[in-house]
Amino acid sequence: MPISRVKTVSACIALLALAACEPVDDQAAAPAIECAINGASAFAPDCTMERAEDEGASILIVRHPDGVFRRFELGVPGEGIITADGMQPAEVVRGEGMIEVRVGADRYRLPVSE
């Protein structure tokens, strides 16, 4: 289901607020986020996220408990958030105080600042 331009712009603004978080040096200290991976129906605080910079782009890295990770590029003009790796597009749904990002069978709830 395509995301409307308004939702994309709102998601981009919210993710830019998220991108203002300080980078995490110690992965063990990375904040836990709720995720539902591999098609799971329920969310659990099993994933972590960290922010990085890659050639001037703001990158959000979400790590699964089994070591798998996804990279998202934040603030892409006209796009908001895109997957930085792979061919599957990210779908963003805005919720109360969070954004749900869906890629394939994986879903992530990311906190945002209002």
Residue frames as a rotation matrix with the C-alpha (Angstrom) as fourth column:
MET 1
0.586 0.810 0.000 0.00
0.810 -0.586 0.000 0.00
0.000 0.000 -1.000 0.00
PRO 2
-0.184 -0.712 0.678 1.61
0.632 -0.614 -0.473 3.31
0.753 0.341 0.563 -1.05
ILE 3
-0.160 0.019 -0.987 2.27
0.897 -0.413 -0.153 5.94
-0.411 -0.910 0.049 1.56
SER 4
0.778 0.479 0.407 0.82
0.606 -0.744 -0.281 9.37
0.169 0.466 -0.869 0.94
ARG 5
-0.009 -0.803 0.596 3.21
0.422 -0.543 -0.726 12.29
0.906 0.245 0.344 0.53
VAL 6
0.395 0.216 0.893 1.89
-0.609 -0.666 0.431 13.82
0.688 -0.714 -0.132 3.78
LYS 7
0.992 -0.042 0.121 2.73
-0.061 0.674 0.736 10.66
-0.112 -0.738 0.666 5.72
THR 8
0.470 -0.874 0.122 6.15
0.794 0.359 -0.491 10.52
0.386 0.327 0.863 4.07
VAL 9
-0.030 -0.457 0.889 6.93
-0.018 -0.889 -0.458 14.13
0.999 -0.030 0.019 4.97
SER 10
0.658 0.327 0.678 5.64
-0.659 -0.186 0.729 13.62
0.365 -0.927 0.093 8.54
ALA 11
0.936 -0.345 -0.068 7.73
0.346 0.870 0.352 10.47
-0.062 -0.353 0.933 8.89
CYS 12
0.209 -0.898 0.386 10.77
0.642 -0.172 -0.747 12.29
0.738 0.404 0.540 7.56
ILE 13
0.136 -0.103 0.985 10.35
-0.479 -0.878 -0.026 15.11
0.867 -0.468 -0.168 10.08
ALA 14
0.868 0.239 0.435 9.87
-0.495 0.355 0.793 12.65
0.035 -0.904 0.426 12.93
LEU 15
0.786 -0.617 -0.038 12.87
0.614 0.786 -0.079 10.59
0.079 0.038 0.996 11.87
LEU 16
0.101 -0.752 0.651 15.00
0.209 -0.624 -0.753 13.70
0.973 0.212 0.095 11.67
ALA 17
0.454 0.095 0.886 14.14
-0.790 -0.417 0.449 14.24
0.412 -0.904 -0.114 15.33
LEU 18
0.971 -0.121 0.204 15.16
0.013 0.888 0.460 10.64
-0.237 -0.444 0.864 15.97
ALA 19
0.561 -0.800 0.212 18.37
0.608 0.224 -0.762 11.20
0.562 0.556 0.612 13.99
ALA 20
0.357 -0.410 0.839 19.35
-0.464 -0.858 -0.222 13.90
0.811 -0.310 -0.496 16.47
CYS 21
0.996 -0.017 0.089 20.04
-0.067 0.533 0.844 11.17
-0.062 -0.846 0.529 19.03
GLU 22
0.259 -0.964 0.060 23.66
-0.901 -0.219 0.374 10.84
-0.347 -0.151 -0.926 20.11
PRO 23
0.232 -0.258 -0.938 25.62
-0.571 0.745 -0.346 8.05
0.788 0.615 0.025 18.40
VAL 24
0.893 0.094 0.441 26.09
-0.418 0.540 0.731 4.95
-0.169 -0.836 0.521 20.51
ASP 25
0.011 -0.976 -0.216 29.70
-0.965 0.047 -0.259 3.86
0.263 0.211 -0.941 21.09
ASP 26
-0.858 -0.277 0.433 28.94
-0.438 0.835 -0.334 0.68
-0.268 -0.476 -0.837 23.02
GLN 27
-0.560 0.672 -0.485 26.49
-0.340 0.347 0.874 -1.67
0.756 0.654 0.034 21.30
ALA 28
-0.580 0.337 -0.742 25.51
0.718 0.641 -0.270 -3.12
0.385 -0.690 -0.614 24.68
ALA 29
-0.666 0.300 -0.682 24.23
0.342 -0.690 -0.638 0.35
-0.663 -0.658 0.357 25.62
ALA 30
-0.933 0.358 0.019 22.21
-0.123 -0.368 0.922 0.74
0.337 0.858 0.387 22.40
PRO 31
-0.506 0.804 0.314 18.56
-0.753 -0.233 -0.615 1.44
-0.421 -0.548 0.723 23.19
ALA 32
-0.813 0.336 0.476 16.17
0.398 0.917 0.031 -1.49
-0.426 0.214 -0.879 22.87
ILE 33
-0.568 0.706 -0.424 13.27
-0.812 -0.566 0.145 -1.09
-0.138 0.427 0.894 20.50
GLU 34
0.061 0.686 0.725 10.21
-0.249 0.714 -0.655 -3.19
-0.967 -0.141 0.214 19.86
CYS 35
-0.526 -0.199 -0.827 10.32
-0.848 0.055 0.527 -5.35
-0.059 0.978 -0.198 16.77
ALA 36
0.457 0.591 0.665 8.40
-0.321 0.807 -0.496 -8.18
-0.830 0.013 0.558 15.18
ILE 37
-0.290 -0.715 -0.636 10.82
-0.892 -0.038 0.450 -10.05
-0.346 0.698 -0.627 12.94
ASN 38
-0.978 -0.168 -0.122 10.40
-0.206 0.841 0.500 -12.89
0.018 0.514 -0.857 10.48
GLY 39
-0.446 0.885 -0.137 6.63
-0.135 0.084 0.987 -12.36
0.885 0.459 0.082 10.33
ALA 40
-0.788 0.163 -0.594 6.04
0.610 0.335 -0.718 -12.51
0.082 -0.928 -0.364 14.09
SER 41
0.074 0.914 0.399 2.60
0.638 -0.351 0.686 -11.21
0.767 0.203 -0.609 15.05
ALA 42
0.880 0.243 -0.408 3.63
0.475 -0.444 0.760 -9.73
0.003 -0.862 -0.506 18.42
PHE 43
0.423 -0.741 0.521 6.19
-0.236 -0.646 -0.726 -7.02
0.875 0.184 -0.448 19.10
ALA 44
0.797 -0.288 -0.531 8.92
0.604 0.347 0.717 -7.54
-0.022 -0.892 0.451 21.71
PRO 45
0.862 -0.500 -0.084 11.80
-0.485 -0.861 0.152 -5.28
-0.148 -0.090 -0.985 22.87
ASP 46
0.698 -0.535 0.477 14.35
0.400 0.843 0.360 -7.60
-0.595 -0.060 0.802 21.24
CYS 47
0.422 -0.536 0.731 16.06
0.803 -0.153 -0.575 -5.26
0.420 0.830 0.367 18.76
THR 48
0.132 -0.424 -0.896 18.47
0.594 -0.690 0.414 -2.37
-0.794 -0.587 0.161 19.28
MET 49
0.779 0.095 0.620 19.14
0.583 -0.475 -0.660 0.75
0.232 0.875 -0.425 17.26
GLU 50
0.024 -0.782 -0.623 22.07
0.594 -0.490 0.638 3.03
-0.804 -0.385 0.452 16.75
ARG 51
0.949 0.246 -0.199 22.80
0.030 -0.696 -0.717 6.06
-0.315 0.674 -0.668 14.62
ALA 52
-0.033 -0.976 0.215 25.75
0.650 0.143 0.746 6.41
-0.759 0.164 0.630 12.26
GLU 53
0.508 0.061 -0.859 26.99
-0.527 -0.767 -0.366 8.65
-0.682 0.638 -0.357 9.48
ASP 54
0.033 -0.476 0.879 28.02
0.613 0.704 0.359 7.22
-0.790 0.526 0.315 6.10
GLU 55
-0.656 -0.402 0.638 29.45
0.754 -0.374 0.540 9.60
0.022 0.836 0.549 3.50
GLY 56
-0.970 0.209 0.125 27.36
-0.217 -0.975 -0.050 12.47
0.112 -0.075 0.991 4.89
ALA 57
-0.150 0.960 -0.236 24.13
-0.310 0.181 0.933 10.49
0.939 0.214 0.271 5.11
SER 58
-0.365 0.153 0.918 22.34
-0.925 0.051 -0.376 9.84
-0.104 -0.987 0.123 8.42
ILE 59
-0.334 0.158 -0.929 22.00
-0.308 0.914 0.266 6.10
0.891 0.374 -0.256 8.91
LEU 60
0.139 0.409 0.902 19.89
-0.982 0.176 0.071 4.24
-0.130 -0.895 0.426 11.46
ILE 61
-0.564 -0.368 -0.739 21.02
-0.448 0.889 -0.101 0.67
0.694 0.274 -0.666 12.16
VAL 62
0.367 0.705 0.607 18.52
-0.930 0.281 0.236 -1.75
-0.004 -0.651 0.759 13.68
ARG 63
-0.659 -0.678 -0.326 20.00
-0.639 0.733 -0.233 -4.98
0.397 0.055 -0.916 15.01
HIS 64
0.512 0.782 -0.355 18.04
-0.507 0.609 0.610 -8.20
0.693 -0.132 0.709 15.50
PRO 65
0.598 -0.264 0.757 18.85
-0.715 0.252 0.652 -10.48
-0.363 -0.931 -0.037 18.47
ASP 66
0.779 -0.285 0.558 20.34
0.358 0.934 -0.023 -13.10
-0.514 0.218 0.830 16.10
GLY 67
-0.209 -0.959 -0.193 22.89
0.408 -0.265 0.874 -10.63
-0.889 0.104 0.447 14.70
VAL 68
-0.172 0.246 0.954 21.02
0.970 -0.127 0.207 -9.72
0.172 0.961 -0.217 11.51
PHE 69
-0.358 0.073 -0.931 20.73
0.395 -0.892 -0.222 -5.98
-0.846 -0.447 0.291 10.96
ARG 70
0.345 0.465 0.815 19.01
0.933 -0.263 -0.245 -3.47
0.100 0.845 -0.525 8.71
ARG 71
-0.680 -0.551 -0.484 20.32
0.545 -0.821 0.170 -0.07
-0.491 -0.148 0.859 7.71
PHE 72
0.447 0.835 0.321 18.00
0.888 -0.370 -0.274 2.83
-0.110 0.408 -0.906 6.94
GLU 73
-0.748 -0.583 0.317 18.95
0.623 -0.781 0.033 6.16
0.228 0.222 0.948 5.42
LEU 74
0.016 0.747 -0.665 17.11
0.864 -0.345 -0.367 9.03
-0.503 -0.569 -0.650 7.10
GLY 75
0.188 0.160 -0.969 15.88
0.063 -0.987 -0.150 12.29
-0.980 -0.033 -0.196 5.65
VAL 76
-0.691 -0.388 0.610 16.09
0.590 0.183 0.786 11.36
-0.417 0.903 0.102 1.98
PRO 77
-0.676 0.445 -0.587 14.47
-0.480 -0.871 -0.108 14.24
-0.559 0.209 0.802 0.02
GLY 78
-0.205 0.731 -0.651 11.08
-0.941 0.036 0.337 13.16
0.270 0.682 0.680 -1.29
GLU 79
-0.132 0.080 -0.988 11.40
-0.113 0.989 0.095 9.75
0.985 0.124 -0.122 0.36
GLY 80
0.677 0.327 0.659 11.78
-0.652 -0.147 0.744 10.23
0.340 -0.933 0.114 4.14
ILE 81
0.007 -0.642 0.767 13.34
-0.702 0.543 0.461 6.91
-0.712 -0.541 -0.446 5.10
ILE 82
0.615 0.121 -0.779 14.65
-0.696 0.549 -0.464 4.27
0.371 0.827 0.422 2.73
THR 83
0.873 -0.410 0.265 16.43
0.216 0.812 0.543 0.98
-0.438 -0.416 0.797 3.18
ALA 84
0.423 -0.808 -0.411 20.14
-0.812 -0.539 0.224 1.58
-0.402 0.239 -0.884 2.76
ASP 85
-0.776 -0.615 0.139 20.76
-0.510 0.742 0.436 -2.09
-0.371 0.268 -0.889 1.91
GLY 86
-0.654 0.489 0.577 18.76
0.454 0.864 -0.217 -4.47
-0.605 0.120 -0.787 -0.20
MET 87
-0.915 0.316 0.250 15.92
0.158 -0.288 0.945 -4.10
0.371 0.904 0.213 -2.62
GLN 88
-0.122 0.937 -0.328 12.90
0.931 0.222 0.288 -4.19
0.343 -0.270 -0.900 -0.30
PRO 89
-0.341 0.037 0.939 11.40
0.005 -0.999 0.042 -0.72
0.940 0.019 0.340 0.27
ALA 90
-0.891 0.081 -0.446 10.60
0.448 0.009 -0.894 0.59
-0.069 -0.997 -0.044 3.75
GLU 91
-0.044 0.921 0.386 6.98
0.394 -0.339 0.854 1.40
0.918 0.190 -0.348 4.50
VAL 92
-0.945 -0.316 -0.088 6.49
0.225 -0.429 -0.875 3.95
0.238 -0.847 0.476 7.27
VAL 93
0.132 0.991 0.008 3.35
0.494 -0.073 0.866 4.24
0.859 -0.110 -0.500 9.38
ARG 94
-0.683 -0.364 0.633 3.15
-0.256 -0.693 -0.674 7.01
0.684 -0.623 0.380 11.96
GLY 95
0.135 0.691 -0.711 1.68
0.676 0.460 0.576 6.19
0.724 -0.558 -0.405 15.38
GLU 96
0.907 0.252 0.336 1.41
-0.079 -0.683 0.726 7.88
0.413 -0.685 -0.600 18.76
GLY 97
0.652 -0.701 0.288 4.98
-0.641 -0.307 0.704 8.79
-0.405 -0.644 -0.649 19.80
MET 98
-0.205 -0.730 0.652 6.51
-0.044 0.672 0.739 6.28
-0.978 0.123 -0.170 17.39
ILE 99
0.120 0.167 -0.979 6.94
-0.988 -0.076 -0.134 5.28
-0.097 0.983 0.156 13.78
GLU 100
0.385 -0.010 0.923 6.42
-0.060 0.998 0.036 1.74
-0.921 -0.069 0.384 12.60
VAL 101
-0.079 -0.504 -0.860 8.82
-0.969 -0.165 0.185 0.83
-0.235 0.848 -0.476 9.82
ARG 102
0.576 0.346 0.740 8.00
-0.162 0.936 -0.311 -2.28
-0.801 0.059 0.596 7.79
VAL 103
-0.122 -0.616 -0.778 10.43
-0.990 0.016 0.143 -4.06
-0.075 0.787 -0.612 5.49
GLY 104
-0.533 -0.013 -0.846 9.36
-0.354 0.912 0.209 -7.41
0.769 0.411 -0.490 4.14
ALA 105
0.276 0.628 -0.727 8.34
0.378 0.625 0.683 -9.64
0.884 -0.464 -0.065 7.06
ASP 106
-0.449 -0.527 -0.722 10.06
0.879 -0.113 -0.464 -7.40
0.163 -0.843 0.513 9.64
ARG 107
0.495 0.598 0.630 8.47
0.345 -0.801 0.489 -4.53
0.797 -0.024 -0.603 11.58
TYR 108
-0.522 -0.715 -0.464 10.13
0.789 -0.198 -0.582 -2.03
0.325 -0.670 0.667 13.91
ARG 109
0.738 0.674 0.028 8.66
0.590 -0.665 0.457 0.54
0.327 -0.321 -0.889 16.30
LEU 110
-0.379 -0.916 0.134 10.98
0.794 -0.396 -0.460 3.53
0.474 -0.068 0.878 16.51
PRO 111
0.214 0.445 -0.870 10.48
0.840 -0.539 -0.070 6.30
-0.500 -0.715 -0.489 19.08
VAL 112
-0.199 -0.237 0.951 10.15
0.726 -0.688 -0.019 9.86
0.659 0.686 0.308 17.80
SER 113
-0.734 -0.023 -0.679 10.16
0.498 -0.698 -0.514 13.29
-0.462 -0.716 0.524 19.35
GLU 114
0.269 0.904 0.333 7.02
0.957 -0.213 -0.196 15.33
-0.106 0.372 -0.922 18.85
